């Protein structure tokens, strides 16, 4: 297990003693040689000591707590592997999934291979129930990958295998998007011309937990959605005038962000609505009612009034 392996599995870790061992074992339990890299992001529990129990079969790097994007980027810099998989410390890989994804890559000449995954619903007390098997919307992805990923396509990183060449083009995960950096990385792969392929097998288990950052801090999630939309708009406008489909896509992103920020009572709600307005498309009814009301009464009162109105 070393940096000369053709497959690297990068596991960012922060205070994950409850799940880390199972995650590492799932990475090692593959039928091809893998370079398993654990990046301890300043854990204050026993995660680092637990990870060291797997040496020398895993390589471990440590540092101060700087977030999952930085940890993944450290992993990228510490391997020369041709393929990279980013595995969160509470998710699992199915046995032999790597070889199946590689076979798909060889047959399709893809830069990004995505398999199916199943949800593990964690109620926070240790009880896990198996949820639905998920896959991406492949017809939409094949029709226009950038638009589809910008609007609605997402996959857990555990289900995605990235070719090193496309990772280099993307340039790493974005620290300025602390919650949705994985979705943005997938978009950036499409933006840089990646070819996608479906490996039709169940290859990963994704934990859905009430402790997830998007559930603990919904306002931060919606701020990320807004920022991501604004950044994508800048990228698209730098190439050409926005197409009608791009305008519709961006309007949808801003509308979702606005509704989430309104529900969270976050002042960036007004910026999200203004981003919609600048697209010169008709605003939905909700902001046409909510914005003037919120400017008079405040977001909290406006939310209460519109709730009474059934809006």
C-alpha positions as a Markdown table, in Angstrom:
| # | Residue | x | y | z |
|---|---|---|---|---|
| 1 | Unk | 0.0 | 0.0 | 0.0 |
| 2 | Unk | 1.9 | 3.0 | -1.2 |
| 3 | Unk | 1.8 | 6.1 | -3.4 |
| 4 | Unk | 2.7 | 4.1 | -6.5 |
| 5 | Unk | -0.6 | 2.3 | -6.5 |
| 6 | Unk | -2.9 | 3.2 | -9.3 |
| 7 | Unk | -5.9 | 3.8 | -7.0 |
| 8 | Unk | -5.8 | 6.2 | -4.0 |
| 9 | Unk | -8.6 | 6.3 | -1.4 |
| 10 | Unk | -8.5 | 9.6 | 0.5 |
| 11 | Unk | -10.3 | 9.6 | 3.9 |
| 12 | Unk | -10.6 | 13.0 | 5.6 |
| 13 | Unk | -11.3 | 12.5 | 9.3 |
| 14 | Unk | -12.4 | 14.7 | 12.2 |
| 15 | Unk | -13.6 | 13.2 | 15.5 |
| 16 | Unk | -14.8 | 10.0 | 13.8 |
| 17 | Unk | -14.0 | 7.2 | 16.3 |
| 18 | Unk | -17.4 | 5.7 | 16.1 |
| 19 | Unk | -17.2 | 5.0 | 12.3 |
| 20 | Unk | -13.6 | 5.3 | 11.2 |
| 21 | Unk | -12.5 | 1.7 | 11.7 |
| 22 | Unk | -15.3 | 0.3 | 9.5 |
| 23 | Unk | -14.6 | 2.9 | 6.9 |
| 24 | Unk | -10.9 | 2.1 | 6.7 |
| 25 | Unk | -11.7 | -1.7 | 6.6 |
| 26 | Unk | -14.1 | -1.2 | 3.7 |
| 27 | Unk | -11.3 | 0.7 | 1.8 |
| 28 | Unk | -8.8 | -2.1 | 2.5 |
| 29 | Unk | -11.2 | -4.9 | 1.6 |
| 30 | Unk | -10.9 | -4.5 | -2.1 |
| 31 | Unk | -9.7 | -6.9 | -4.7 |
| 32 | Unk | -7.1 | -4.5 | -6.2 |
| 33 | Unk | -4.1 | -2.8 | -4.5 |
| 34 | Unk | -5.1 | 0.6 | -3.1 |
| 35 | Unk | -3.3 | 3.5 | -1.5 |
| 36 | Unk | -5.4 | 4.3 | 1.5 |
| 37 | Unk | -4.7 | 7.8 | 2.9 |
| 38 | Unk | -6.2 | 9.1 | 6.1 |
| 39 | Unk | -6.0 | 12.9 | 6.7 |
| 40 | Unk | -6.7 | 13.6 | 10.4 |
| 41 | Unk | -8.1 | 17.2 | 10.4 |
| 42 | Unk | -7.2 | 18.1 | 13.9 |
| 43 | Unk | -9.3 | 15.5 | 15.7 |
| 44 | Unk | -9.7 | 15.9 | 19.5 |
| 45 | Unk | -11.0 | 12.4 | 20.2 |
| 46 | Unk | -9.2 | 9.1 | 19.6 |
| 47 | Unk | -9.4 | 9.1 | 15.8 |
| 48 | Unk | -5.7 | 9.6 | 15.1 |
| 49 | Unk | -4.7 | 6.8 | 17.5 |
| 50 | Unk | -7.4 | 4.5 | 15.9 |
| 51 | Unk | -6.1 | 5.3 | 12.4 |
| 52 | Unk | -2.6 | 4.5 | 13.5 |
| 53 | Unk | -3.7 | 0.9 | 14.4 |
| 54 | Unk | -4.0 | 0.3 | 10.6 |
| 55 | Unk | -0.4 | 1.3 | 9.8 |
| 56 | Unk | 1.5 | 0.4 | 7.6 |
| 57 | Unk | -1.6 | -0.6 | 5.5 |
| 58 | Unk | -2.7 | 3.1 | 5.5 |
| 59 | Unk | -0.7 | 6.3 | 5.3 |
| 60 | Unk | -1.6 | 9.0 | 7.8 |
| 61 | Unk | -1.2 | 12.7 | 7.6 |
| 62 | Unk | -2.2 | 15.2 | 10.4 |
| 63 | Unk | -2.7 | 18.9 | 10.8 |
| 64 | Unk | -4.8 | 21.6 | 12.4 |
| 65 | Unk | -8.6 | 21.6 | 11.8 |
| 66 | Unk | -9.0 | 23.4 | 8.5 |
| 67 | Unk | -12.1 | 21.6 | 7.1 |
| 68 | Unk | -12.8 | 18.7 | 4.8 |
| 69 | Unk | -11.8 | 20.5 | 1.6 |
| 70 | Unk | -8.3 | 21.2 | 2.9 |
| 71 | Unk | -8.0 | 17.6 | 4.1 |
| 72 | Unk | -9.0 | 16.2 | 0.7 |
| 73 | Unk | -6.6 | 18.5 | -1.0 |
| 74 | Unk | -3.8 | 17.3 | 1.2 |
| 75 | Unk | -4.7 | 13.8 | 0.2 |
| 76 | Unk | -4.6 | 14.8 | -3.5 |
| 77 | Unk | -1.1 | 16.2 | -3.0 |
| 78 | Unk | 0.2 | 13.1 | -1.2 |
| 79 | Unk | -0.5 | 10.6 | -4.0 |
| 80 | Unk | 0.5 | 10.1 | -7.6 |
| 81 | Unk | -2.3 | 7.6 | -8.2 |
| 82 | Unk | -4.0 | 7.6 | -11.6 |
| 83 | Unk | -7.5 | 7.3 | -9.9 |
| 84 | Unk | -8.7 | 8.9 | -6.7 |
| 85 | Unk | -11.7 | 8.2 | -4.6 |
| 86 | Unk | -12.8 | 10.5 | -1.7 |
| 87 | Unk | -14.3 | 8.5 | 1.1 |
| 88 | Unk | -15.9 | 10.2 | 4.1 |
| 89 | Unk | -15.0 | 8.8 | 7.5 |
| 90 | Unk | -18.5 | 7.6 | 8.1 |
| 91 | Unk | -19.3 | 6.0 | 4.7 |
| 92 | Unk | -18.5 | 2.5 | 3.4 |
| 93 | Unk | -17.3 | 0.9 | 0.2 |
| 94 | Unk | -18.7 | -2.4 | -0.9 |
| 95 | Unk | -16.2 | -5.2 | -1.6 |
| 96 | Unk | -14.8 | -5.3 | -5.2 |
| 97 | Unk | -16.4 | -2.0 | -6.1 |
| 98 | Unk | -13.1 | -0.5 | -7.2 |
| 99 | Unk | -12.3 | -3.2 | -9.7 |
| 100 | Unk | -15.8 | -2.8 | -11.2 |
| 101 | Unk | -15.4 | 0.9 | -11.6 |
| 102 | Unk | -12.0 | 0.4 | -13.2 |
| 103 | Unk | -13.5 | -2.0 | -15.7 |
| 104 | Unk | -16.2 | 0.6 | -16.5 |
| 105 | Unk | -13.5 | 3.2 | -17.0 |
| 106 | Unk | -11.5 | 1.0 | -19.3 |
| 107 | Unk | -14.5 | 0.2 | -21.4 |
| 108 | Unk | -15.8 | 3.8 | -21.7 |
| 109 | Unk | -12.6 | 5.9 | -21.5 |
| 110 | Unk | -14.3 | 7.9 | -18.8 |
| 111 | Unk | -12.7 | 10.5 | -16.5 |
| 112 | Unk | -15.4 | 10.1 | -13.9 |
| 113 | Unk | -17.1 | 6.8 | -13.0 |
| 114 | Unk | -20.2 | 6.8 | -10.8 |
| 115 | Unk | -21.8 | 3.7 | -9.3 |
| 116 | Unk | -25.0 | 3.4 | -7.3 |
| 117 | Unk | -25.2 | 3.8 | -3.6 |
| 118 | Unk | -27.5 | 3.0 | -0.7 |
| 119 | Unk | -28.4 | 5.3 | 2.2 |
| 120 | Unk | -27.7 | 4.3 | 5.8 |
| 121 | Unk | -30.1 | 6.3 | 8.0 |
| 122 | Unk | -28.5 | 7.0 | 11.4 |
| 123 | Unk | -30.9 | 8.2 | 14.0 |
| 124 | Unk | -28.1 | 9.5 | 16.2 |
| 125 | Unk | -28.5 | 6.7 | 18.9 |
| 126 | Unk | -26.6 | 4.0 | 17.0 |
| 127 | Unk | -29.7 | 2.6 | 15.2 |
| 128 | Unk | -29.1 | 2.3 | 11.5 |
| 129 | Unk | -31.8 | 1.5 | 8.9 |
| 130 | Unk | -31.1 | 0.9 | 5.3 |
| 131 | Unk | -32.7 | 3.3 | 2.9 |
| 132 | Unk | -33.2 | 3.6 | -0.8 |
| 133 | Unk | -30.7 | 2.7 | -3.4 |
| 134 | Unk | -29.7 | 5.8 | -5.3 |
| 135 | Unk | -28.3 | 6.6 | -8.8 |
| 136 | Unk | -27.9 | 9.8 | -10.7 |
| 137 | Unk | -30.2 | 10.9 | -13.5 |
| 138 | Unk | -28.1 | 9.5 | -16.3 |
| 139 | Unk | -30.2 | 10.8 | -19.3 |
| 140 | Unk | -29.9 | 14.4 | -17.9 |
| 141 | Unk | -26.2 | 14.0 | -17.2 |
| 142 | Unk | -25.6 | 12.7 | -20.7 |
| 143 | Unk | -27.7 | 15.5 | -22.3 |
| 144 | Unk | -25.8 | 18.3 | -20.6 |
| 145 | Unk | -23.6 | 17.5 | -17.6 |
| 146 | Unk | -22.9 | 21.1 | -16.5 |
| 147 | Unk | -26.6 | 22.0 | -16.4 |
| 148 | Unk | -27.7 | 18.8 | -14.8 |
| 149 | Unk | -25.1 | 18.9 | -12.0 |
| 150 | Unk | -25.7 | 22.6 | -11.4 |
| 151 | Unk | -29.4 | 22.0 | -11.0 |
| 152 | Unk | -30.1 | 18.6 | -9.4 |
| 153 | Unk | -27.5 | 15.9 | -9.9 |
| 154 | Unk | -25.5 | 14.8 | -6.9 |
| 155 | Unk | -23.7 | 11.7 | -5.8 |
| 156 | Unk | -21.9 | 10.8 | -2.6 |
| 157 | Unk | -18.2 | 11.0 | -3.0 |
| 158 | Unk | -17.9 | 7.3 | -2.0 |
| 159 | Unk | -19.7 | 6.5 | -5.3 |
| 160 | Unk | -17.4 | 8.5 | -7.5 |
| 161 | Unk | -14.1 | 7.6 | -8.9 |
| 162 | Unk | -12.1 | 10.5 | -10.4 |
| 163 | Unk | -9.2 | 10.2 | -12.9 |
| 164 | Unk | -6.2 | 12.1 | -11.7 |
| 165 | Unk | -6.0 | 14.2 | -14.9 |
| 166 | Unk | -9.5 | 15.7 | -14.3 |
| 167 | Unk | -8.7 | 16.3 | -10.6 |
| 168 | Unk | -5.7 | 18.3 | -11.7 |
| 169 | Unk | -7.8 | 20.3 | -14.1 |
| 170 | Unk | -10.3 | 21.1 | -11.3 |
| 171 | Unk | -7.5 | 22.1 | -9.0 |
| 172 | Unk | -8.9 | 20.7 | -5.7 |
| 173 | Unk | -11.9 | 21.2 | -3.4 |
| 174 | Unk | -13.1 | 24.7 | -2.6 |
| 175 | Unk | -12.7 | 25.7 | 1.1 |
| 176 | Unk | -15.1 | 28.6 | 0.5 |
| 177 | Unk | -18.0 | 26.1 | 0.1 |
| 178 | Unk | -17.8 | 24.3 | 3.5 |
| 179 | Unk | -20.9 | 22.2 | 3.0 |
| 180 | Unk | -21.4 | 21.6 | -0.8 |
| 181 | Unk | -17.8 | 21.5 | -1.9 |
| 182 | Unk | -18.4 | 17.9 | -3.1 |
| 183 | Unk | -21.2 | 18.9 | -5.4 |
| 184 | Unk | -19.1 | 21.8 | -6.7 |
| 185 | Unk | -16.2 | 19.5 | -7.4 |
| 186 | Unk | -18.5 | 17.3 | -9.5 |
| 187 | Unk | -19.7 | 20.4 | -11.4 |
| 188 | Unk | -16.1 | 21.6 | -12.0 |
| 189 | Unk | -15.2 | 18.2 | -13.4 |
| 190 | Unk | -18.1 | 18.7 | -16.0 |
| 191 | Unk | -17.0 | 22.3 | -16.6 |
| 192 | Unk | -13.5 | 21.1 | -17.5 |
| 193 | Unk | -14.9 | 18.6 | -20.0 |
| 194 | Unk | -15.0 | 15.3 | -18.1 |
| 195 | Unk | -16.5 | 12.3 | -19.7 |
| 196 | Unk | -18.8 | 10.4 | -17.3 |
| 197 | Unk | -19.7 | 6.7 | -17.1 |
| 198 | Unk | -22.1 | 4.7 | -15.1 |
| 199 | Unk | -20.8 | 1.6 | -13.3 |
| 200 | Unk | -24.2 | -0.2 | -12.7 |
| 201 | Unk | -23.6 | -1.8 | -9.4 |
| 202 | Unk | -24.1 | -1.0 | -5.7 |
| 203 | Unk | -20.7 | 0.2 | -4.6 |
| 204 | Unk | -21.1 | 2.5 | -1.6 |
| 205 | Unk | -23.1 | 3.1 | 1.6 |
| 206 | Unk | -23.8 | 6.7 | 2.4 |
| 207 | Unk | -24.6 | 7.7 | 6.0 |
| 208 | Unk | -27.5 | 10.1 | 6.5 |
| 209 | Unk | -27.1 | 11.5 | 10.0 |
| 210 | Unk | -28.8 | 14.2 | 12.0 |
| 211 | Unk | -25.3 | 15.3 | 12.9 |
| 212 | Unk | -24.5 | 16.2 | 9.3 |
| 213 | Unk | -23.4 | 19.8 | 8.9 |
| 214 | Unk | -26.2 | 20.6 | 6.4 |
| 215 | Unk | -28.8 | 19.5 | 8.9 |
| 216 | Unk | -27.2 | 21.2 | 11.9 |
| 217 | Unk | -26.6 | 24.5 | 10.1 |
| 218 | Unk | -29.2 | 24.8 | 7.4 |
| 219 | Unk | -28.6 | 28.6 | 6.9 |
| 220 | Unk | -25.0 | 27.8 | 6.1 |
| 221 | Unk | -26.1 | 25.2 | 3.6 |
| 222 | Unk | -28.3 | 27.7 | 1.8 |
| 223 | Unk | -25.6 | 30.4 | 1.9 |
| 224 | Unk | -23.3 | 27.8 | 0.2 |
| 225 | Unk | -26.0 | 27.2 | -2.5 |
| 226 | Unk | -26.3 | 30.9 | -3.1 |
| 227 | Unk | -22.5 | 31.4 | -3.4 |
| 228 | Unk | -22.2 | 28.4 | -5.6 |
| 229 | Unk | -24.8 | 29.7 | -8.0 |
| 230 | Unk | -23.2 | 33.1 | -8.2 |
| 231 | Unk | -19.8 | 31.5 | -8.9 |
| 232 | Unk | -21.3 | 29.3 | -11.6 |
| 233 | Unk | -23.0 | 32.3 | -13.2 |
| 234 | Unk | -19.6 | 34.1 | -13.3 |
| 235 | Unk | -18.1 | 31.1 | -15.1 |
| 236 | Unk | -20.8 | 30.9 | -17.6 |
| 237 | Unk | -20.9 | 34.6 | -18.3 |
| 238 | Unk | -17.1 | 34.6 | -18.9 |
| 239 | Unk | -17.6 | 32.3 | -21.9 |
| 240 | Unk | -20.7 | 33.8 | -23.6 |
| 241 | Unk | -24.0 | 35.4 | -23.0 |
| 242 | Unk | -26.2 | 33.2 | -20.8 |
| 243 | Unk | -28.4 | 30.8 | -22.7 |
| 244 | Unk | -32.1 | 30.5 | -21.9 |
| 245 | Unk | -31.4 | 27.1 | -20.3 |
| 246 | Unk | -28.6 | 28.6 | -18.2 |
| 247 | Unk | -30.9 | 31.4 | -17.1 |
| 248 | Unk | -33.5 | 29.0 | -16.0 |
| 249 | Unk | -31.0 | 26.8 | -14.2 |
| 250 | Unk | -29.5 | 29.8 | -12.3 |
| 251 | Unk | -33.0 | 31.1 | -11.5 |
| 252 | Unk | -33.8 | 27.7 | -10.0 |
| 253 | Unk | -30.7 | 27.7 | -7.9 |
| 254 | Unk | -31.3 | 31.2 | -6.6 |
| 255 | Unk | -35.0 | 30.5 | -5.9 |
| 256 | Unk | -34.1 | 27.4 | -3.8 |
| 257 | Unk | -31.4 | 29.3 | -1.9 |
| 258 | Unk | -33.9 | 32.2 | -1.3 |
| 259 | Unk | -36.6 | 29.9 | 0.0 |
| 260 | Unk | -34.1 | 28.2 | 2.3 |
| 261 | Unk | -32.6 | 31.4 | 3.5 |
| 262 | Unk | -36.1 | 32.9 | 4.1 |
| 263 | Unk | -37.0 | 29.9 | 6.2 |
| 264 | Unk | -33.8 | 30.2 | 8.1 |
| 265 | Unk | -34.3 | 33.9 | 8.7 |
| 266 | Unk | -30.9 | 34.7 | 7.1 |
| 267 | Unk | -30.3 | 38.2 | 5.7 |
| 268 | Unk | -28.7 | 36.8 | 2.6 |
| 269 | Unk | -32.3 | 36.1 | 1.5 |
| 270 | Unk | -32.4 | 39.5 | -0.1 |
| 271 | Unk | -29.2 | 38.9 | -2.0 |
| 272 | Unk | -30.6 | 35.6 | -3.3 |
| 273 | Unk | -33.7 | 37.3 | -4.6 |
| 274 | Unk | -31.7 | 40.1 | -6.1 |
| 275 | Unk | -29.6 | 37.5 | -7.9 |
| 276 | Unk | -32.8 | 36.1 | -9.4 |
| 277 | Unk | -33.9 | 39.6 | -10.4 |
| 278 | Unk | -30.7 | 40.4 | -12.2 |
| 279 | Unk | -31.3 | 37.4 | -14.5 |
| 280 | Unk | -34.2 | 39.4 | -16.0 |
| 281 | Unk | -36.7 | 36.5 | -15.6 |
| 282 | Unk | -40.0 | 36.8 | -13.9 |
| 283 | Unk | -39.7 | 36.4 | -10.1 |
| 284 | Unk | -41.8 | 33.7 | -8.5 |
| 285 | Unk | -44.8 | 34.9 | -6.5 |
| 286 | Unk | -43.2 | 34.1 | -3.1 |
| 287 | Unk | -40.4 | 36.7 | -3.3 |
| 288 | Unk | -42.8 | 39.3 | -4.8 |
| 289 | Unk | -44.8 | 39.0 | -1.6 |
| 290 | Unk | -42.1 | 38.3 | 0.8 |
| 291 | Unk | -39.4 | 40.9 | 0.0 |
| 292 | Unk | -41.5 | 44.1 | 0.6 |
| 293 | Unk | -43.2 | 42.5 | 3.6 |
| 294 | Unk | -39.8 | 41.4 | 5.1 |
| 295 | Unk | -38.3 | 44.9 | 4.6 |
| 296 | Unk | -41.2 | 46.4 | 6.6 |
| 297 | Unk | -41.6 | 43.7 | 9.3 |
| 298 | Unk | -38.3 | 41.8 | 9.3 |
| 299 | Unk | -37.7 | 38.3 | 8.1 |
| 300 | Unk | -39.1 | 36.5 | 11.2 |
| 301 | Unk | -42.4 | 38.3 | 11.2 |
| 302 | Unk | -42.8 | 38.0 | 7.4 |
| 303 | Unk | -42.2 | 34.3 | 7.6 |
| 304 | Unk | -44.9 | 34.0 | 10.3 |
| 305 | Unk | -47.4 | 36.1 | 8.2 |
| 306 | Unk | -46.8 | 34.2 | 5.0 |
| 307 | Unk | -47.2 | 30.9 | 6.9 |
| 308 | Unk | -50.6 | 32.1 | 8.1 |
| 309 | Unk | -51.4 | 32.9 | 4.5 |
| 310 | Unk | -50.4 | 29.5 | 3.4 |
| 311 | Unk | -47.4 | 30.8 | 1.5 |
